[in-house]
Amino acid sequence: MESYVCGPCGYVYDPAVGDPEHGVAPGTPFEALPDGWVCPICGLGKEVFEKQ
């Protein structure tokens, strides 16, 4: 699984880690993130993320 980076703030979503603090289990690919998921650092949506 590939990591994705938030362009504006640099946060890296690593599927191996997920985002447990926001209900995303480890092993969740970026494409499977819920529609309402936002960057935990800057609060922007998935559309600002780019494949690393």
Order of alpha helices (4+ residues) and beta strands (2+ residues): beta-beta-beta
